[in-house]
Amino acid sequence: MKPSAPQVLADLAGLSMRNAAPDVAPAARAGQLGLAALLLGLAAEMWDGAADILVRENAALRALLADGAALSEDGARRRWLSELSAGGDGGLRISDLEAANAELKVALIALHAELERRSDEAARDLEARVWDELARSTERRKLSGSPC
């Protein structure tokens, strides 16, 4: 599970309020506020790039789904993938982009499952592209302090 930015910020607000109490031990306060500062820095970094990451990823997923629709051997799946791949992002609100991303990933999982069951060259090629996109997606989400 990935916590949302509003959820993290609300938790940090509560942490800040609790640490304003005079009876909090100085060592506990220092530790909790240090953690809060680290989380705020990470949230700022993630927030700054979130729309860009999601717009790029949604476009890449739609391209894979369009190619998957052309290859799918299941008529209902083919129509579903075609409809999703023809769609677009309705705006740049993070919540809307994330909702579209989640829907596209559900379709990608279904497509990937079909591709894994097949042995033809076209399916193998598209499956390799799916794996490449999943790796790029991970790279896009790396934070500046990530070890690799």
N, C-alpha and C positions, 0 to 999 in steps of 0.2 A: 504494500500500500504506500502511495506517495501522498504525503499531507499537502493540502493546498496552501498557497501563500496566505490567504486570509486566516486560515486555521492556525498556522504557525505564528502569525502576527498577533492574533488574539491570545494565544498561549503565552507569548512573550509579554504582552501587556499585563496579563495576570501575574506573571513572574515578577515583573517590575513593581507592581502594586504590593505583592507580598514582601518584597525586599525593602519597601519603604517603611515597614513596621520597625519601631525602635528596638524590639526584643529579638531581632534576628542577629545571630552571632556574626561577628565581622568576617570570620573565615568562610562561613556558609554564604554570606552575602557576596563576598568577593568571588567565590567559585560560581555561584549562580549568575551573577552579572557578567562574568567573563564568558560563560556559556551563551548567555543572551547576546552579547556583542558578537560572538562568532556566528551565531545563527542569523543575526540581522545582516551581517556581511554576506553570508551565503545567499540569503533571501534576496538581497539587493542584486547580486550577480545573476542569479537565476531569473529574476523579474525583468532585468534589462534585456535579456536575450530571448525570453519566452515566446513572444509573438513571432519573431524571426524563425526560431527553431520549428514552431508548430506549422507556420505557413509553408516552409520548405518541405517539412516531413509530409504534410498533407498532400502536397503536389506530387511528391515521389510515390506515396502510397496510391494515389489515384492513377498514376501512370502504370504501376504494377497491376492494379486491379483491372485497368483497361486491357492490358495484355493478357491477364488471366481470364477475362471474359471471352476473349477470342479463342482461348485454348480449352476452356472448361467443357467437360463432357456432360455436365448436368445442366439442363435447360433453365431450371429455376435459379440456380447459382449464376449462370451466365447473365440472366436478366438483372439479378441483384447487383452483380459486380459492374455491369454496364451502367446502371442507374447511379451507383455510388461514384464511379469514375467520372461520370459526366457532371457531377455536382461541383460545387465550389464552396469556398469559405464565405459565409454571409457577412463577415465583418472582421474586425481585429480584436474583439473582446477576448481575453484569454479564456474565459469560461466557454465561449462559443467554439473557439479553436480546439480546446481540449475535448469538448463533446464530439466534434466532428472527427478528431483524431481517434478517439475511443471507438467510434462506429467503424471507421476505416480499418482499424486494427482487428476488430472482430471479423470483418470480411477477409482481411489478409490471413488470419488464422485458418479460416475455412478453406480459402484457396490453397494455402500451404499444405494443409492436410490432404487435399486432393492431389497436389503435385507430388507429395511424398509417396503416394500409392501407385504412381505411374512410373513407367520406365522409358517412355519415349524421349527423344532428344530435346524436343521443344519444352516438355515439362521439366526436364533436368536443367535446361538453360534458365528458365524462369525461376526455378527454385534457387539456383545459384544467385540470381539477381535479388531475390527476396532476402537471402542471407547477407548479401552485400549491403542492402539498405538497412537491415537490422543493425549491422556493425556500424554503419555511418550514423544511424540514429543514436547509438551509444556514444560515439565520438562527439556528436553535437551537444550532448548533455553533460559532457565533462566539465567540471569546475576548475578554476585556475589552480587550485591546490591539489588537484588529483595527481597521484603518483606517476601515472603513465601517460 
